Amino acid sequence: MQSAAVVGTGLIGTSIALALSARGVTTHLLDRDPDRVRIAAARGAGIPGPPSEPVDIAVIAVPPSRTARALADHQRAGLARVYTDVASVKALPHAECLALGCDTTTLVGGHPLAGRERSGPLAARADLFQDHHWVLTPTPDTTEAALNRALELVSLCGAVPALLAPPDHDRAVALVSHLPHLMATLTASRLREGEEYAVRLAGRSMRDATRVASGDAALWADILAANATALAPLLTELSADLVTAAEALSQLSTAATDPGATAEALADLTALLQRGVEGRARITPPYNDPASRPHAMLSVALGDHDRPLSRLLDDVDAARLELDDVDLAGLEPHRPDRTGTAADSVGLKVAPAVARPLTEALRDRGWAVH
């Protein structure tokens, strides 16, 4: 790929332009807001204004409601040989493209699953997409050459491609992106009326749970509206769970005059929480995430140390290295932390990068590590 154009210099568009420019691709920047183009260009994202001849690929980086019209306009102007977009909804914009008579043979729908709570070109980063999924939604009309060009774009941005049909994409992001965003926003909105002392107690858990609520409200309204068909059923199901939780808590908050009803309410609440545990367990670690790599297991012989387990864990703390888990299967059940025997051992589960320095640190302190 030698040349590209990015239409829309917000967070995603400018980040794509930064990534392409860093890889030596001549990138042109277009936006109806000239100030955003100037800022993006000043950050090294590319050249302001349209190219003098068609570029290899044009990225339409505007909200879903404007995607089809922007594509139609730029196809008529001959901006590029291949087009893609980054709208987080695919089925509706594609239908609108067909209605406007766009050339869908050169179009590959796209959606990079990466972002930040901030918006605009100042928040853009060249590495925003590194190791993140980037969904492409080719249709039967899409040519092989167009798909290959879009795949090259994804590779240049450091992302991991995934191919889905537009309706499948929309159902997926409704579940894993749009619903969580709406829930985070609704949770954050409770803080508006909260007592000042309560808000001051908000810690990392609340900040993490509501981080995405800082996003552009108008943009997210556009996204949610465009994916209403896939999102509405999920909200109906969630509403039923909220009613169950509210009724259970209401029962538990009253005087326990009916032990049977109280037990049933507690069982309902526990079942809801357990479903959350099971759902969370299905999430796979991000691509190339160190947490997804195999762990190392160190076997440490406790010997005849006094209070061996306590001493071992203290020595691990002194080494300032982190354990992921401790396997006590090698300890006699009746001697969990008393004087050890030659046969006693424990397993230390650690990240691969921790195995060698921890082994050396423990051996320096007299432990037999295998």
C-alpha positions in Angstrom: 0.0 0.0 0.0 1.4 3.3 -1.1 -1.4 5.8 -0.4 -4.5 6.2 1.6 -7.1 8.8 2.6 -8.9 9.1 5.9 -12.3 10.9 5.9 -13.0 12.0 9.5 -10.1 13.0 11.8 -11.6 12.0 15.1 -10.0 9.5 17.5 -10.3 6.5 15.2 -9.6 8.2 11.9 -6.6 10.1 13.2 -5.2 7.0 14.9 -5.4 5.1 11.6 -3.7 7.9 9.8 -0.9 8.0 12.4 -0.4 4.3 12.1 -0.3 4.4 8.3 2.0 7.4 8.2 4.4 5.7 10.6 4.6 2.8 8.1 5.5 5.1 5.2 2.0 5.3 3.6 1.2 8.7 2.1 -2.0 9.6 3.9 -4.4 12.4 3.1 -6.7 13.9 5.7 -10.3 15.1 5.0 -12.9 16.4 7.5 -15.7 18.9 7.3 -14.1 20.6 10.4 -10.8 22.1 9.1 -9.5 22.7 12.6 -9.5 18.9 13.3 -7.6 18.3 10.0 -5.0 20.9 11.1 -4.6 19.3 14.5 -4.3 15.8 13.0 -1.8 17.0 10.4 0.2 18.8 13.1 0.5 15.5 15.0 2.0 13.9 11.9 -1.0 12.0 10.8 -0.8 13.0 7.1 -1.4 15.7 4.5 -4.4 18.0 4.7 -6.8 17.9 1.8 -7.7 15.4 -1.0 -5.1 13.6 -3.2 -4.5 14.6 -6.8 -5.3 11.0 -8.0 -7.1 8.0 -6.5 -5.4 6.5 -3.5 -5.1 2.8 -2.8 -7.7 2.9 0.0 -10.0 5.4 1.7 -11.2 5.0 5.2 -14.6 6.5 6.0 -14.3 7.3 9.7 -17.6 9.1 10.4 -20.6 8.2 12.6 -22.9 5.4 11.4 -25.6 7.7 10.3 -23.2 9.6 8.0 -21.2 6.6 6.7 -23.3 5.8 3.6 -23.6 9.4 2.4 -19.9 10.0 2.9 -19.1 6.9 0.9 -21.4 7.8 -1.9 -20.0 11.3 -2.2 -16.3 10.2 -2.2 -17.0 7.3 -4.6 -18.5 9.8 -7.1 -15.4 12.0 -6.6 -13.1 9.1 -7.3 -11.2 9.4 -4.1 -9.9 5.8 -4.0 -9.8 2.4 -5.6 -11.0 0.6 -2.5 -13.1 1.8 0.4 -13.7 0.7 4.0 -15.3 2.3 7.0 -15.0 2.1 10.8 -18.6 2.4 11.9 -19.4 0.2 14.9 -22.6 -0.9 13.2 -22.6 -2.7 9.9 -26.0 -3.9 8.6 -27.8 -0.5 8.5 -25.0 1.5 6.8 -24.6 -1.3 4.2 -28.3 -1.2 3.4 -28.1 2.6 3.1 -25.1 2.2 0.8 -27.1 -0.1 -1.5 -30.0 2.4 -1.4 -27.7 5.2 -2.5 -26.3 3.1 -5.4 -22.8 2.8 -4.0 -20.3 0.5 -5.7 -20.2 -2.3 -3.1 -17.7 -4.4 -5.1 -14.9 -2.1 -3.8 -16.3 -1.7 -0.3 -15.2 -3.7 2.7 -17.1 -2.9 5.9 -14.8 -2.6 8.9 -14.8 -2.0 12.6 -11.7 -1.8 14.8 -12.6 -2.8 18.3 -10.4 -0.3 20.1 -10.9 3.1 21.5 -10.5 5.5 24.4 -12.8 7.4 26.7 -11.5 10.6 25.1 -12.4 11.6 21.6 -10.9 13.8 18.9 -7.5 14.0 17.1 -5.6 15.0 20.3 -6.5 11.7 21.8 -5.4 9.6 18.8 -2.5 7.2 19.1 -0.6 5.3 16.4 -0.6 2.1 18.5 -4.3 2.3 19.4 -5.2 -0.9 17.4 -2.1 -2.9 18.3 -3.2 -6.6 19.0 -6.9 -5.6 19.0 -9.5 -7.3 16.9 -10.6 -5.5 13.7 -13.7 -6.9 12.2 -14.1 -6.9 8.4 -17.6 -7.6 6.9 -17.2 -8.4 3.2 -20.3 -9.3 1.3 -20.8 -11.6 -1.7 -20.3 -8.4 -3.9 -16.9 -7.6 -2.4 -14.0 -8.4 -4.8 -11.0 -10.4 -3.6 -8.7 -7.5 -4.4 -10.7 -5.1 -2.2 -10.7 -7.6 0.7 -7.0 -8.1 0.4 -6.4 -4.3 0.5 -8.5 -4.0 3.7 -6.6 -6.9 5.3 -3.4 -5.0 4.4 -4.8 -1.9 6.2 -5.5 -4.0 9.3 -2.0 -5.4 9.3 -0.4 -2.0 8.9 -2.3 -0.8 12.0 -1.1 -3.8 14.0 -4.6 -5.3 14.5 -5.9 -8.8 14.3 -8.5 -9.3 11.5 -11.8 -11.2 12.0 -14.3 -11.8 9.2 -18.1 -11.7 10.0 -21.3 -11.1 8.1 -22.8 -7.7 8.9 -25.8 -9.0 11.0 -23.5 -11.3 13.0 -21.2 -8.4 13.7 -24.0 -6.3 14.9 -25.3 -8.9 17.3 -21.8 -9.5 18.6 -21.1 -5.9 19.4 -24.5 -5.3 20.9 -23.6 -7.9 23.4 -19.9 -7.1 24.1 -19.7 -3.4 23.4 -23.0 -1.5 23.1 -24.8 -3.1 26.1 -21.8 -2.6 28.5 -21.4 1.0 27.3 -25.1 1.7 28.1 -24.8 0.0 31.5 -21.7 2.0 32.4 -23.4 5.2 31.4 -26.6 4.4 33.4 -24.4 3.5 36.4 -22.4 6.7 36.1 -25.6 8.7 35.9 -26.5 7.6 39.4 -23.6 9.6 40.6 -25.2 12.9 39.6 -27.6 12.8 42.5 -25.3 11.0 44.9 -24.2 12.6 48.2 -20.8 14.3 48.0 -19.4 12.1 50.7 -20.5 9.0 48.8 -19.0 10.1 45.5 -15.7 10.8 47.2 -15.5 7.2 48.2 -15.6 6.0 44.6 -12.5 3.9 44.0 -10.9 1.9 41.2 -13.8 -0.5 40.8 -16.3 2.4 40.1 -13.8 4.2 37.8 -13.2 1.0 35.8 -16.9 0.2 35.6 -17.8 3.6 34.3 -14.7 4.6 32.3 -16.4 4.4 28.9 -19.3 6.6 30.2 -17.0 9.6 29.4 -17.4 9.0 25.7 -19.1 11.4 23.3 -22.8 11.2 24.1 -24.0 12.3 20.7 -21.8 9.8 18.9 -22.9 7.0 21.2 -26.6 7.9 20.7 -26.0 7.6 17.0 -24.3 4.2 17.4 -27.0 2.7 19.7 -29.8 4.0 17.5 -28.2 2.4 14.4 -28.0 -1.0 16.3 -31.4 -0.8 17.9 -32.6 -4.1 16.4 -29.8 -6.1 18.0 -29.6 -4.2 21.2 -33.3 -4.0 22.2 -33.7 -7.7 22.9 -30.7 -7.7 25.2 -32.1 -4.8 27.2 -35.4 -6.7 27.6 -33.5 -9.7 29.0 -31.4 -7.5 31.2 -34.5 -5.7 32.5 -36.0 -9.0 33.6 -32.8 -9.8 35.6 -32.9 -6.4 37.2 -36.5 -6.9 38.3 -35.5 -10.3 39.8 -32.6 -8.7 41.6 -34.8 -5.8 42.9 -37.5 -8.1 44.1 -35.0 -10.3 45.9 -33.3 -7.4 47.6 -36.6 -5.9 48.6 -37.6 -9.2 50.2 -34.2 -9.4 52.0 -34.4 -5.9 53.3 -37.7 -6.4 55.1 -38.0 -8.0 58.5 -37.3 -11.8 58.2 -40.9 -12.9 59.1 -40.9 -15.6 56.4 -37.8 -17.7 56.5 -38.9 -19.6 53.4 -39.4 -16.4 51.3 -36.0 -15.1 52.6 -34.2 -18.2 51.5 -35.9 -18.1 48.1 -34.9 -14.5 47.6 -31.3 -15.2 48.6 -31.2 -18.2 46.2 -32.5 -16.0 43.3 -29.8 -13.4 44.0 -27.1 -16.0 44.3 -28.2 -17.6 41.0 -28.0 -14.2 39.2 -24.5 -13.6 40.6 -23.4 -17.1 39.6 -24.6 -16.6 36.0 -22.3 -13.6 36.0 -19.4 -15.6 37.2 -20.0 -18.2 34.4 -20.4 -15.5 31.8 -17.2 -13.7 32.8 -15.3 -17.0 32.6 -16.1 -17.3 28.9 -14.1 -14.1 28.0 -10.8 -15.1 26.5 -7.7 -13.0 27.2 -6.8 -10.4 24.6 -4.6 -11.5 21.7 -1.0 -11.6 22.6 -1.8 -10.7 26.2 0.9 -12.0 28.6 -2.0 -13.2 30.9 -3.0 -15.7 28.2 0.4 -17.4 28.0 1.2 -20.6 29.9 2.3 -20.2 33.5 5.4 -21.7 35.0 5.2 -23.9 38.1 8.1 -23.9 40.6 8.3 -26.7 43.1 9.9 -25.6 46.4 11.0 -28.2 48.9 10.2 -27.0 52.5 12.7 -29.3 54.2 12.8 -28.9 58.0 12.4 -25.1 58.2 10.5 -23.7 61.1 7.0 -22.5 60.0 8.1 -23.2 56.4 5.1 -21.8 54.4 5.1 -18.5 56.2 8.9 -18.1 55.7 8.6 -19.1 52.0 5.9 -16.5 51.3 7.8 -13.9 53.3 10.8 -14.5 51.1 8.7 -14.2 48.0 7.4 -10.9 49.2 11.0 -9.8 50.0 12.0 -10.6 46.4 9.2 -8.2 45.2 7.9 -10.8 42.7 4.3 -11.7 42.3 2.7 -15.1 42.6 -0.4 -16.1 40.6 -1.2 -19.1 42.8 0.1 -21.5 45.4 -0.5 -25.3 45.2 -0.4 -26.9 48.6 -1.1 -30.4 47.4 2.4 -31.4 48.5 1.9 -30.5 52.1 0.7 -32.9 54.7 -2.9 -31.9 55.5 -2.2 -31.7 59.3 1.0 -29.6 58.9 -0.1 -26.6 56.8 2.4 -24.2 58.4 4.3 -26.0 61.2 7.7 -27.5 61.1 8.2 -29.1 57.7 9.5 -32.5 56.7 11.8 -33.5 53.9 8.9 -34.7 51.9 6.9 -31.4 52.1 6.8 -29.2 49.0 4.6 -26.5 47.5 4.1 -25.3 44.0 4.4 -21.7 43.1 2.5 -20.6 39.9 4.1 -17.6 38.3 4.3 -15.8 34.9 7.1 -17.2 32.7 9.1 -14.0 33.1 9.0 -14.3 36.8 10.2 -17.9 37.0 13.9 -17.4 36.6 14.4 -14.3 38.9 12.2 -15.9 41.6 14.1 -19.2 41.4 17.4 -17.4 41.9 16.0 -15.2 44.7 14.7 -18.2 46.6 17.8 -20.3 46.2 19.8 -17.3 47.5 17.7 -17.6 50.6 18.4 -21.3 51.0 15.3 -22.9 49.4 15.5 -25.9 47.1 13.7 -24.9 43.9 12.9 -27.2 41.0 
